[in-house]
Amino acid sequence: MALVASDFVIVPIQCQDWAVKGCQQILSYIARVQKRVNPKLKLLGIVINRFNARRRMENLYQKILQENFNNQMFQTVFRDNVPYVESVTAKLPMTHYQPNSIQSQTCREFAEEVMNRVKG
């Protein structure tokens, strides 16, 4: 129902085997919704979430995602960092929990990237 009522959709994905395989299913479901009930629905992009660059497999899956979904991938990558979990526990947005942190900067960059795609 959310896709029926939405204009845009963002797909968050982890660089894990099951997530990469499931991404295709999600994208085909979005296409079905576009075709059947909401032709205005637009895939805004795919964003990598909880990324750990120290893991070789995650780097490999990031490369696979870039190759397969190049223009659909957001440039912003959310790394797997404790402050994100802490901000949820504190019931505060990251930009209020630690406003000057790298994680808050990542959130602001992502918001800017989203707005550019919405306008674009």
Backbone as XML, in Angstrom:
<?xml version="1.0"?>
<chain id="A" units="angstrom">
  <residue number="1" name="MET">
    <atom name="N" x="0.826" y="-1.182" z="0.000"/>
    <atom name="CA" x="0.000" y="0.000" z="0.000"/>
    <atom name="C" x="0.876" y="1.254" z="0.000"/>
  </residue>
  <residue number="2" name="ALA">
    <atom name="N" x="2.006" y="1.188" z="0.655"/>
    <atom name="CA" x="2.891" y="2.357" z="0.668"/>
    <atom name="C" x="3.346" y="2.703" z="-0.741"/>
  </residue>
  <residue number="3" name="LEU">
    <atom name="N" x="3.638" y="1.689" z="-1.547"/>
    <atom name="CA" x="4.076" y="1.943" z="-2.926"/>
    <atom name="C" x="2.929" y="2.491" z="-3.777"/>
  </residue>
  <residue number="4" name="VAL">
    <atom name="N" x="1.734" y="2.083" z="-3.488"/>
    <atom name="CA" x="0.570" y="2.579" z="-4.218"/>
    <atom name="C" x="0.370" y="4.061" z="-3.932"/>
  </residue>
  <residue number="5" name="ALA">
    <atom name="N" x="0.630" y="4.477" z="-2.700"/>
    <atom name="CA" x="0.402" y="5.857" z="-2.290"/>
    <atom name="C" x="1.610" y="6.768" z="-2.499"/>
  </residue>
  <residue number="6" name="SER">
    <atom name="N" x="2.741" y="6.217" z="-2.912"/>
    <atom name="CA" x="3.979" y="6.992" z="-3.002"/>
    <atom name="C" x="4.252" y="7.496" z="-4.409"/>
  </residue>
  <residue number="7" name="ASP">
    <atom name="N" x="5.068" y="8.534" z="-4.459"/>
    <atom name="CA" x="5.582" y="9.022" z="-5.738"/>
    <atom name="C" x="6.978" y="8.475" z="-6.002"/>
  </residue>
  <residue number="8" name="PHE">
    <atom name="N" x="7.726" y="8.238" z="-4.922"/>
    <atom name="CA" x="9.110" y="7.790" z="-5.042"/>
    <atom name="C" x="9.384" y="6.641" z="-4.082"/>
  </residue>
  <residue number="9" name="VAL">
    <atom name="N" x="10.372" y="5.819" z="-4.425"/>
    <atom name="CA" x="10.800" y="4.744" z="-3.543"/>
    <atom name="C" x="12.326" y="4.687" z="-3.546"/>
  </residue>
  <residue number="10" name="ILE">
    <atom name="N" x="12.883" y="4.473" z="-2.362"/>
    <atom name="CA" x="14.322" y="4.274" z="-2.187"/>
    <atom name="C" x="14.502" y="2.879" z="-1.613"/>
  </residue>
  <residue number="11" name="VAL">
    <atom name="N" x="15.398" y="2.112" z="-2.219"/>
    <atom name="CA" x="15.646" y="0.739" z="-1.773"/>
    <atom name="C" x="16.969" y="0.698" z="-1.007"/>
  </residue>
  <residue number="12" name="PRO">
    <atom name="N" x="16.916" y="0.488" z="0.312"/>
    <atom name="CA" x="18.158" y="0.304" z="1.068"/>
    <atom name="C" x="18.614" y="-1.145" z="0.925"/>
  </residue>
  <residue number="13" name="ILE">
    <atom name="N" x="19.915" y="-1.352" z="0.823"/>
    <atom name="CA" x="20.424" y="-2.707" z="0.632"/>
    <atom name="C" x="21.753" y="-2.875" z="1.352"/>
  </residue>
  <residue number="14" name="GLN">
    <atom name="N" x="21.929" y="-4.041" z="1.931"/>
    <atom name="CA" x="23.221" y="-4.392" z="2.518"/>
    <atom name="C" x="24.027" y="-5.141" z="1.466"/>
  </residue>
  <residue number="15" name="CYS">
    <atom name="N" x="25.313" y="-5.065" z="1.573"/>
    <atom name="CA" x="26.194" y="-5.771" z="0.639"/>
    <atom name="C" x="26.399" y="-7.203" z="1.122"/>
  </residue>
  <residue number="16" name="GLN">
    <atom name="N" x="25.328" y="-7.967" z="1.057"/>
    <atom name="CA" x="25.296" y="-9.365" z="1.468"/>
    <atom name="C" x="24.639" y="-10.153" z="0.347"/>
  </residue>
  <residue number="17" name="ASP">
    <atom name="N" x="24.940" y="-11.423" z="0.274"/>
    <atom name="CA" x="24.426" y="-12.265" z="-0.802"/>
    <atom name="C" x="22.905" y="-12.236" z="-0.889"/>
  </residue>
  <residue number="18" name="TRP">
    <atom name="N" x="22.233" y="-12.515" z="0.215"/>
    <atom name="CA" x="20.773" y="-12.587" z="0.196"/>
    <atom name="C" x="20.140" y="-11.258" z="-0.165"/>
  </residue>
  <residue number="19" name="ALA">
    <atom name="N" x="20.754" y="-10.170" z="0.237"/>
    <atom name="CA" x="20.201" y="-8.842" z="-0.039"/>
    <atom name="C" x="20.326" y="-8.498" z="-1.520"/>
  </residue>
  <residue number="20" name="VAL">
    <atom name="N" x="21.465" y="-8.818" z="-2.107"/>
    <atom name="CA" x="21.683" y="-8.529" z="-3.523"/>
    <atom name="C" x="20.705" y="-9.355" z="-4.369"/>
  </residue>
  <residue number="21" name="LYS">
    <atom name="N" x="20.518" y="-10.616" z="-4.008"/>
    <atom name="CA" x="19.566" y="-11.462" z="-4.736"/>
    <atom name="C" x="18.139" y="-10.948" z="-4.555"/>
  </residue>
  <residue number="22" name="GLY">
    <atom name="N" x="17.806" y="-10.523" z="-3.362"/>
    <atom name="CA" x="16.465" y="-10.011" z="-3.083"/>
    <atom name="C" x="16.178" y="-8.676" z="-3.744"/>
  </residue>
  <residue number="23" name="CYS">
    <atom name="N" x="17.196" y="-7.921" z="-4.067"/>
    <atom name="CA" x="17.019" y="-6.610" z="-4.696"/>
    <atom name="C" x="16.280" y="-6.751" z="-6.023"/>
  </residue>
  <residue number="24" name="GLN">
    <atom name="N" x="16.618" y="-7.764" z="-6.797"/>
    <atom name="CA" x="15.938" y="-8.003" z="-8.077"/>
    <atom name="C" x="14.454" y="-8.224" z="-7.855"/>
  </residue>
  <residue number="25" name="GLN">
    <atom name="N" x="14.103" y="-8.966" z="-6.804"/>
    <atom name="CA" x="12.696" y="-9.225" z="-6.511"/>
    <atom name="C" x="11.965" y="-7.939" z="-6.136"/>
  </residue>
  <residue number="26" name="ILE">
    <atom name="N" x="12.610" y="-7.121" z="-5.347"/>
    <atom name="CA" x="11.995" y="-5.853" z="-4.940"/>
    <atom name="C" x="11.779" y="-4.969" z="-6.159"/>
  </residue>
  <residue number="27" name="LEU">
    <atom name="N" x="12.780" y="-4.901" z="-7.032"/>
    <atom name="CA" x="12.659" y="-4.059" z="-8.221"/>
    <atom name="C" x="11.545" y="-4.558" z="-9.143"/>
  </residue>
  <residue number="28" name="SER">
    <atom name="N" x="11.374" y="-5.876" z="-9.252"/>
    <atom name="CA" x="10.285" y="-6.374" z="-10.092"/>
    <atom name="C" x="8.926" y="-6.111" z="-9.440"/>
  </residue>
  <residue number="29" name="TYR">
    <atom name="N" x="8.871" y="-6.137" z="-8.126"/>
    <atom name="CA" x="7.628" y="-5.801" z="-7.437"/>
    <atom name="C" x="7.278" y="-4.327" z="-7.668"/>
  </residue>
  <residue number="30" name="ILE">
    <atom name="N" x="8.279" y="-3.463" z="-7.609"/>
    <atom name="CA" x="8.060" y="-2.032" z="-7.878"/>
    <atom name="C" x="7.545" y="-1.857" z="-9.307"/>
  </residue>
  <residue number="31" name="ALA">
    <atom name="N" x="8.131" y="-2.566" z="-10.253"/>
    <atom name="CA" x="7.695" y="-2.477" z="-11.653"/>
    <atom name="C" x="6.240" y="-2.925" z="-11.807"/>
  </residue>
  <residue number="32" name="ARG">
    <atom name="N" x="5.849" y="-3.972" z="-11.079"/>
    <atom name="CA" x="4.454" y="-4.441" z="-11.122"/>
    <atom name="C" x="3.503" y="-3.382" z="-10.583"/>
  </residue>
  <residue number="33" name="VAL">
    <atom name="N" x="3.896" y="-2.748" z="-9.484"/>
    <atom name="CA" x="3.065" y="-1.692" z="-8.908"/>
    <atom name="C" x="2.948" y="-0.528" z="-9.889"/>
  </residue>
  <residue number="34" name="GLN">
    <atom name="N" x="4.052" y="-0.177" z="-10.538"/>
    <atom name="CA" x="4.025" y="0.907" z="-11.527"/>
    <atom name="C" x="3.068" y="0.564" z="-12.676"/>
  </residue>
  <residue number="35" name="LYS">
    <atom name="N" x="3.134" y="-0.656" z="-13.121"/>
    <atom name="CA" x="2.328" y="-1.069" z="-14.277"/>
    <atom name="C" x="0.843" y="-1.183" z="-13.933"/>
  </residue>
  <residue number="36" name="ARG">
    <atom name="N" x="0.542" y="-1.705" z="-12.758"/>
    <atom name="CA" x="-0.848" y="-2.013" z="-12.428"/>
    <atom name="C" x="-1.626" y="-0.900" z="-11.750"/>
  </residue>
  <residue number="37" name="VAL">
    <atom name="N" x="-0.988" y="-0.200" z="-10.795"/>
    <atom name="CA" x="-1.788" y="0.740" z="-9.991"/>
    <atom name="C" x="-1.187" y="2.121" z="-9.791"/>
  </residue>
  <residue number="38" name="ASN">
    <atom name="N" x="0.103" y="2.273" z="-9.966"/>
    <atom name="CA" x="0.705" y="3.581" z="-9.703"/>
    <atom name="C" x="1.778" y="3.901" z="-10.743"/>
  </residue>
  <residue number="39" name="PRO">
    <atom name="N" x="1.362" y="4.359" z="-11.910"/>
    <atom name="CA" x="2.342" y="4.669" z="-12.960"/>
    <atom name="C" x="3.252" y="5.851" z="-12.609"/>
  </residue>
  <residue number="40" name="LYS">
    <atom name="N" x="2.871" y="6.643" z="-11.599"/>
    <atom name="CA" x="3.705" y="7.774" z="-11.184"/>
    <atom name="C" x="4.865" y="7.357" z="-10.285"/>
  </residue>
  <residue number="41" name="LEU">
    <atom name="N" x="4.805" y="6.143" z="-9.744"/>
    <atom name="CA" x="5.846" y="5.674" z="-8.829"/>
    <atom name="C" x="7.191" y="5.623" z="-9.550"/>
  </residue>
  <residue number="42" name="LYS">
    <atom name="N" x="8.189" y="6.239" z="-8.932"/>
    <atom name="CA" x="9.522" y="6.296" z="-9.540"/>
    <atom name="C" x="10.546" y="5.746" z="-8.551"/>
  </residue>
  <residue number="43" name="LEU">
    <atom name="N" x="11.393" y="4.857" z="-9.048"/>
    <atom name="CA" x="12.516" y="4.383" z="-8.233"/>
    <atom name="C" x="13.531" y="5.506" z="-8.159"/>
  </residue>
  <residue number="44" name="LEU">
    <atom name="N" x="13.694" y="6.067" z="-6.963"/>
    <atom name="CA" x="14.648" y="7.156" z="-6.794"/>
    <atom name="C" x="16.068" y="6.621" z="-6.773"/>
  </residue>
  <residue number="45" name="GLY">
    <atom name="N" x="16.237" y="5.409" z="-6.247"/>
    <atom name="CA" x="17.571" y="4.822" z="-6.244"/>
    <atom name="C" x="17.729" y="3.747" z="-5.191"/>
  </residue>
  <residue number="46" name="ILE">
    <atom name="N" x="18.915" y="3.169" z="-5.215"/>
    <atom name="CA" x="19.298" y="2.114" z="-4.283"/>
    <atom name="C" x="20.437" y="2.656" z="-3.436"/>
  </residue>
  <residue number="47" name="VAL">
    <atom name="N" x="20.329" y="2.516" z="-2.119"/>
    <atom name="CA" x="21.362" y="3.038" z="-1.218"/>
    <atom name="C" x="21.944" y="1.886" z="-0.398"/>
  </residue>
  <residue number="48" name="ILE">
    <atom name="N" x="23.253" y="1.861" z="-0.327"/>
    <atom name="CA" x="23.945" y="0.836" z="0.462"/>
    <atom name="C" x="23.907" y="1.231" z="1.929"/>
  </residue>
  <residue number="49" name="ASN">
    <atom name="N" x="23.521" y="0.259" z="2.752"/>
    <atom name="CA" x="23.320" y="0.473" z="4.174"/>
    <atom name="C" x="24.159" y="-0.533" z="4.963"/>
  </residue>
  <residue number="50" name="ARG">
    <atom name="N" x="24.656" y="-0.122" z="6.106"/>
    <atom name="CA" x="25.431" y="-0.992" z="7.017"/>
    <atom name="C" x="26.644" y="-1.610" z="6.325"/>
  </residue>
  <residue number="51" name="PHE">
    <atom name="N" x="27.362" y="-0.799" z="5.571"/>
    <atom name="CA" x="28.513" y="-1.264" z="4.808"/>
    <atom name="C" x="29.762" y="-1.322" z="5.681"/>
  </residue>
  <residue number="52" name="ASN">
    <atom name="N" x="30.495" y="-2.426" z="5.589"/>
    <atom name="CA" x="31.751" y="-2.587" z="6.308"/>
    <atom name="C" x="32.843" y="-2.856" z="5.284"/>
  </residue>
  <residue number="53" name="ALA">
    <atom name="N" x="33.637" y="-1.850" z="4.997"/>
    <atom name="CA" x="34.663" y="-1.930" z="3.955"/>
    <atom name="C" x="35.783" y="-2.906" z="4.294"/>
  </residue>
  <residue number="54" name="ARG">
    <atom name="N" x="35.879" y="-3.339" z="5.551"/>
    <atom name="CA" x="36.927" y="-4.286" z="5.930"/>
    <atom name="C" x="36.610" y="-5.708" z="5.475"/>
  </residue>
  <residue number="55" name="ARG">
    <atom name="N" x="35.364" y="-5.939" z="5.096"/>
    <atom name="CA" x="34.967" y="-7.272" z="4.649"/>
    <atom name="C" x="35.089" y="-7.355" z="3.126"/>
  </residue>
  <residue number="56" name="ARG">
    <atom name="N" x="35.909" y="-8.284" z="2.655"/>
    <atom name="CA" x="36.124" y="-8.440" z="1.211"/>
    <atom name="C" x="34.827" y="-8.732" z="0.469"/>
  </residue>
  <residue number="57" name="MET">
    <atom name="N" x="33.972" y="-9.569" z="1.051"/>
    <atom name="CA" x="32.727" y="-9.921" z="0.377"/>
    <atom name="C" x="31.823" y="-8.707" z="0.193"/>
  </residue>
  <residue number="58" name="GLU">
    <atom name="N" x="31.820" y="-7.817" z="1.162"/>
    <atom name="CA" x="30.989" y="-6.622" z="1.026"/>
    <atom name="C" x="31.513" y="-5.718" z="-0.080"/>
  </residue>
  <residue number="59" name="ASN">
    <atom name="N" x="32.833" y="-5.630" z="-0.203"/>
    <atom name="CA" x="33.419" y="-4.858" z="-1.305"/>
    <atom name="C" x="33.063" y="-5.477" z="-2.647"/>
  </residue>
  <residue number="60" name="LEU">
    <atom name="N" x="33.083" y="-6.803" z="-2.707"/>
    <atom name="CA" x="32.720" y="-7.506" z="-3.930"/>
    <atom name="C" x="31.266" y="-7.236" z="-4.293"/>
  </residue>
  <residue number="61" name="TYR">
    <atom name="N" x="30.363" y="-7.345" z="-3.321"/>
    <atom name="CA" x="28.943" y="-7.103" z="-3.597"/>
    <atom name="C" x="28.674" y="-5.639" z="-3.934"/>
  </residue>
  <residue number="62" name="GLN">
    <atom name="N" x="29.423" y="-4.736" z="-3.348"/>
    <atom name="CA" x="29.274" y="-3.327" z="-3.717"/>
    <atom name="C" x="29.631" y="-3.135" z="-5.190"/>
  </residue>
  <residue number="63" name="LYS">
    <atom name="N" x="30.689" y="-3.782" z="-5.626"/>
    <atom name="CA" x="31.105" y="-3.696" z="-7.029"/>
    <atom name="C" x="30.033" y="-4.298" z="-7.942"/>
  </residue>
  <residue number="64" name="ILE">
    <atom name="N" x="29.467" y="-5.432" z="-7.543"/>
    <atom name="CA" x="28.401" y="-6.077" z="-8.324"/>
    <atom name="C" x="27.192" y="-5.154" z="-8.440"/>
  </residue>
  <residue number="65" name="LEU">
    <atom name="N" x="26.819" y="-4.540" z="-7.328"/>
    <atom name="CA" x="25.689" y="-3.609" z="-7.348"/>
    <atom name="C" x="25.964" y="-2.437" z="-8.280"/>
  </residue>
  <residue number="66" name="GLN">
    <atom name="N" x="27.162" y="-1.881" z="-8.196"/>
    <atom name="CA" x="27.520" y="-0.753" z="-9.059"/>
    <atom name="C" x="27.457" y="-1.145" z="-10.535"/>
  </residue>
  <residue number="67" name="GLU">
    <atom name="N" x="27.935" y="-2.349" z="-10.845"/>
    <atom name="CA" x="27.930" y="-2.803" z="-12.238"/>
    <atom name="C" x="26.512" y="-3.044" z="-12.749"/>
  </residue>
  <residue number="68" name="ASN">
    <atom name="N" x="25.660" y="-3.622" z="-11.905"/>
    <atom name="CA" x="24.314" y="-3.987" z="-12.343"/>
    <atom name="C" x="23.299" y="-2.854" z="-12.259"/>
  </residue>
  <residue number="69" name="PHE">
    <atom name="N" x="23.488" y="-1.939" z="-11.329"/>
    <atom name="CA" x="22.504" y="-0.873" z="-11.109"/>
    <atom name="C" x="23.150" y="0.510" z="-11.133"/>
  </residue>
  <residue number="70" name="ASN">
    <atom name="N" x="24.162" y="0.684" z="-11.942"/>
    <atom name="CA" x="25.010" y="1.870" z="-11.946"/>
    <atom name="C" x="24.264" y="3.181" z="-11.751"/>
  </residue>
  <residue number="71" name="ASN">
    <atom name="N" x="23.395" y="3.554" z="-12.666"/>
    <atom name="CA" x="22.749" y="4.862" z="-12.573"/>
    <atom name="C" x="21.655" y="4.904" z="-11.505"/>
  </residue>
  <residue number="72" name="GLN">
    <atom name="N" x="21.289" y="3.758" z="-10.955"/>
    <atom name="CA" x="20.277" y="3.723" z="-9.906"/>
    <atom name="C" x="20.895" y="3.792" z="-8.510"/>
  </residue>
  <residue number="73" name="MET">
    <atom name="N" x="22.201" y="3.618" z="-8.406"/>
    <atom name="CA" x="22.871" y="3.619" z="-7.103"/>
    <atom name="C" x="23.102" y="5.043" z="-6.613"/>
  </residue>
  <residue number="74" name="PHE">
    <atom name="N" x="22.784" y="5.286" z="-5.353"/>
    <atom name="CA" x="23.178" y="6.546" z="-4.733"/>
    <atom name="C" x="24.673" y="6.493" z="-4.473"/>
  </residue>
  <residue number="75" name="GLN">
    <atom name="N" x="25.327" y="7.632" z="-4.517"/>
    <atom name="CA" x="26.755" y="7.701" z="-4.218"/>
    <atom name="C" x="27.016" y="7.567" z="-2.720"/>
  </residue>
  <residue number="76" name="THR">
    <atom name="N" x="26.086" y="8.056" z="-1.925"/>
    <atom name="CA" x="26.224" y="7.982" z="-0.477"/>
    <atom name="C" x="26.134" y="6.532" z="-0.018"/>
  </residue>
  <residue number="77" name="VAL">
    <atom name="N" x="27.035" y="6.157" z="0.878"/>
    <atom name="CA" x="27.046" y="4.812" z="1.456"/>
    <atom name="C" x="27.010" y="4.963" z="2.977"/>
  </residue>
  <residue number="78" name="PHE">
    <atom name="N" x="26.041" y="4.299" z="3.599"/>
    <atom name="CA" x="25.949" y="4.328" z="5.059"/>
    <atom name="C" x="26.781" y="3.181" z="5.623"/>
  </residue>
  <residue number="79" name="ARG">
    <atom name="N" x="27.800" y="3.531" z="6.355"/>
    <atom name="CA" x="28.689" y="2.517" z="6.934"/>
    <atom name="C" x="28.064" y="1.922" z="8.201"/>
  </residue>
  <residue number="80" name="ASP">
    <atom name="N" x="28.534" y="0.761" z="8.557"/>
    <atom name="CA" x="28.039" y="0.069" z="9.755"/>
    <atom name="C" x="28.754" y="0.665" z="10.967"/>
  </residue>
  <residue number="81" name="ASN">
    <atom name="N" x="28.135" y="1.665" z="11.589"/>
    <atom name="CA" x="28.736" y="2.370" z="12.717"/>
    <atom name="C" x="27.807" y="2.366" z="13.925"/>
  </residue>
  <residue number="82" name="VAL">
    <atom name="N" x="28.382" y="2.257" z="15.098"/>
    <atom name="CA" x="27.638" y="2.234" z="16.356"/>
    <atom name="C" x="26.790" y="3.496" z="16.563"/>
  </residue>
  <residue number="83" name="PRO">
    <atom name="N" x="27.260" y="4.699" z="16.222"/>
    <atom name="CA" x="26.436" y="5.887" z="16.492"/>
    <atom name="C" x="25.036" y="5.843" z="15.873"/>
  </residue>
  <residue number="84" name="TYR">
    <atom name="N" x="24.860" y="5.148" z="14.757"/>
    <atom name="CA" x="23.509" y="5.024" z="14.186"/>
    <atom name="C" x="22.586" y="4.290" z="15.160"/>
  </residue>
  <residue number="85" name="VAL">
    <atom name="N" x="23.079" y="3.204" z="15.728"/>
    <atom name="CA" x="22.292" y="2.424" z="16.692"/>
    <atom name="C" x="22.047" y="3.251" z="17.946"/>
  </residue>
  <residue number="86" name="GLU">
    <atom name="N" x="23.058" y="3.961" z="18.405"/>
    <atom name="CA" x="22.917" y="4.795" z="19.603"/>
    <atom name="C" x="21.871" y="5.888" z="19.409"/>
  </residue>
  <residue number="87" name="SER">
    <atom name="N" x="21.829" y="6.484" z="18.219"/>
    <atom name="CA" x="20.854" y="7.556" z="17.984"/>
    <atom name="C" x="19.426" y="7.024" z="18.021"/>
  </residue>
  <residue number="88" name="VAL">
    <atom name="N" x="19.225" y="5.791" z="17.548"/>
    <atom name="CA" x="17.897" y="5.170" z="17.622"/>
    <atom name="C" x="17.525" y="4.937" z="19.079"/>
  </residue>
  <residue number="89" name="THR">
    <atom name="N" x="18.464" y="4.414" z="19.860"/>
    <atom name="CA" x="18.222" y="4.159" z="21.285"/>
    <atom name="C" x="17.906" y="5.465" z="22.018"/>
  </residue>
  <residue number="90" name="ALA">
    <atom name="N" x="18.600" y="6.536" z="21.627"/>
    <atom name="CA" x="18.360" y="7.849" z="22.234"/>
    <atom name="C" x="17.098" y="8.521" z="21.693"/>
  </residue>
  <residue number="91" name="LYS">
    <atom name="N" x="16.476" y="7.901" z="20.684"/>
    <atom name="CA" x="15.265" y="8.435" z="20.043"/>
    <atom name="C" x="15.498" y="9.825" z="19.462"/>
  </residue>
  <residue number="92" name="LEU">
    <atom name="N" x="16.674" y="9.966" z="18.847"/>
    <atom name="CA" x="17.038" y="11.228" z="18.209"/>
    <atom name="C" x="17.556" y="10.960" z="16.799"/>
  </residue>
  <residue number="93" name="PRO">
    <atom name="N" x="17.257" y="11.846" z="15.868"/>
    <atom name="CA" x="17.887" y="11.714" z="14.553"/>
    <atom name="C" x="19.401" y="11.870" z="14.704"/>
  </residue>
  <residue number="94" name="MET">
    <atom name="N" x="20.131" y="11.209" z="13.835"/>
    <atom name="CA" x="21.600" y="11.278" z="13.918"/>
    <atom name="C" x="22.085" y="12.722" z="13.897"/>
  </residue>
  <residue number="95" name="THR">
    <atom name="N" x="21.448" y="13.560" z="13.106"/>
    <atom name="CA" x="21.880" y="14.955" z="12.991"/>
    <atom name="C" x="21.644" y="15.761" z="14.262"/>
  </residue>
  <residue number="96" name="HIS">
    <atom name="N" x="20.851" y="15.223" z="15.194"/>
    <atom name="CA" x="20.687" y="15.852" z="16.506"/>
    <atom name="C" x="21.509" y="15.134" z="17.572"/>
  </residue>
  <residue number="97" name="TYR">
    <atom name="N" x="21.653" y="13.833" z="17.412"/>
    <atom name="CA" x="22.392" y="13.026" z="18.385"/>
    <atom name="C" x="23.879" y="13.396" z="18.386"/>
  </residue>
  <residue number="98" name="GLN">
    <atom name="N" x="24.485" y="13.414" z="17.223"/>
    <atom name="CA" x="25.889" y="13.810" z="17.074"/>
    <atom name="C" x="25.992" y="14.689" z="15.825"/>
  </residue>
  <residue number="99" name="PRO">
    <atom name="N" x="25.587" y="15.951" z="15.933"/>
    <atom name="CA" x="25.468" y="16.802" z="14.750"/>
    <atom name="C" x="26.751" y="17.021" z="13.959"/>
  </residue>
  <residue number="100" name="ASN">
    <atom name="N" x="27.890" y="16.909" z="14.593"/>
    <atom name="CA" x="29.157" y="17.150" z="13.884"/>
    <atom name="C" x="29.894" y="15.876" z="13.494"/>
  </residue>
  <residue number="101" name="SER">
    <atom name="N" x="29.239" y="14.741" z="13.625"/>
    <atom name="CA" x="29.897" y="13.463" z="13.341"/>
    <atom name="C" x="29.918" y="13.153" z="11.842"/>
  </residue>
  <residue number="102" name="ILE">
    <atom name="N" x="30.763" y="12.217" z="11.497"/>
    <atom name="CA" x="30.826" y="11.732" z="10.115"/>
    <atom name="C" x="29.472" y="11.146" z="9.720"/>
  </residue>
  <residue number="103" name="GLN">
    <atom name="N" x="28.822" y="10.465" z="10.659"/>
    <atom name="CA" x="27.524" y="9.853" z="10.376"/>
    <atom name="C" x="26.465" y="10.921" z="10.054"/>
  </residue>
  <residue number="104" name="SER">
    <atom name="N" x="26.486" y="12.025" z="10.770"/>
    <atom name="CA" x="25.548" y="13.116" z="10.485"/>
    <atom name="C" x="25.844" y="13.734" z="9.127"/>
  </residue>
  <residue number="105" name="GLN">
    <atom name="N" x="27.115" y="13.857" z="8.806"/>
    <atom name="CA" x="27.494" y="14.382" z="7.492"/>
    <atom name="C" x="26.995" y="13.452" z="6.392"/>
  </residue>
  <residue number="106" name="THR">
    <atom name="N" x="27.097" y="12.152" z="6.619"/>
    <atom name="CA" x="26.584" y="11.177" z="5.651"/>
    <atom name="C" x="25.080" y="11.361" z="5.463"/>
  </residue>
  <residue number="107" name="CYS">
    <atom name="N" x="24.348" y="11.559" z="6.541"/>
    <atom name="CA" x="22.896" y="11.776" z="6.453"/>
    <atom name="C" x="22.572" y="13.035" z="5.650"/>
  </residue>
  <residue number="108" name="ARG">
    <atom name="N" x="23.321" y="14.111" z="5.882"/>
    <atom name="CA" x="23.088" y="15.355" z="5.148"/>
    <atom name="C" x="23.413" y="15.179" z="3.666"/>
  </residue>
  <residue number="109" name="GLU">
    <atom name="N" x="24.504" y="14.467" z="3.353"/>
    <atom name="CA" x="24.864" y="14.218" z="1.954"/>
    <atom name="C" x="23.780" y="13.397" z="1.260"/>
  </residue>
  <residue number="110" name="PHE">
    <atom name="N" x="23.257" y="12.406" z="1.967"/>
    <atom name="CA" x="22.215" y="11.576" z="1.381"/>
    <atom name="C" x="20.951" y="12.399" z="1.135"/>
  </residue>
  <residue number="111" name="ALA">
    <atom name="N" x="20.584" y="13.223" z="2.097"/>
    <atom name="CA" x="19.397" y="14.067" z="1.936"/>
    <atom name="C" x="19.547" y="14.991" z="0.724"/>
  </residue>
  <residue number="112" name="GLU">
    <atom name="N" x="20.729" y="15.542" z="0.543"/>
    <atom name="CA" x="20.981" y="16.405" z="-0.612"/>
    <atom name="C" x="20.891" y="15.620" z="-1.918"/>
  </residue>
  <residue number="113" name="GLU">
    <atom name="N" x="21.444" y="14.415" z="-1.912"/>
    <atom name="CA" x="21.390" y="13.572" z="-3.099"/>
    <atom name="C" x="19.944" y="13.195" z="-3.437"/>
  </residue>
  <residue number="114" name="VAL">
    <atom name="N" x="19.150" y="12.891" z="-2.417"/>
    <atom name="CA" x="17.742" y="12.570" z="-2.628"/>
    <atom name="C" x="17.019" y="13.771" z="-3.225"/>
  </residue>
  <residue number="115" name="MET">
    <atom name="N" x="17.218" y="14.934" z="-2.655"/>
    <atom name="CA" x="16.541" y="16.140" z="-3.150"/>
    <atom name="C" x="16.921" y="16.442" z="-4.592"/>
  </residue>
  <residue number="116" name="ASN">
    <atom name="N" x="18.183" y="16.249" z="-4.936"/>
    <atom name="CA" x="18.609" y="16.468" z="-6.318"/>
    <atom name="C" x="17.915" y="15.516" z="-7.281"/>
  </residue>
  <residue number="117" name="ARG">
    <atom name="N" x="17.715" y="14.271" z="-6.862"/>
    <atom name="CA" x="17.031" y="13.302" z="-7.726"/>
    <atom name="C" x="15.544" y="13.614" z="-7.835"/>
  </residue>
  <residue number="118" name="VAL">
    <atom name="N" x="14.953" y="14.086" z="-6.744"/>
    <atom name="CA" x="13.535" y="14.426" z="-6.774"/>
    <atom name="C" x="13.308" y="15.612" z="-7.733"/>
  </residue>
  <residue number="119" name="LYS">
    <atom name="N" x="14.190" y="16.584" z="-7.664"/>
    <atom name="CA" x="14.072" y="17.764" z="-8.530"/>
    <atom name="C" x="14.379" y="17.427" z="-9.992"/>
  </residue>
  <residue number="120" name="GLY">
    <atom name="N" x="15.322" y="16.487" z="-10.158"/>
    <atom name="CA" x="15.911" y="16.199" z="-11.447"/>
    <atom name="C" x="15.124" y="15.564" z="-12.467"/>
  </residue>
</chain>
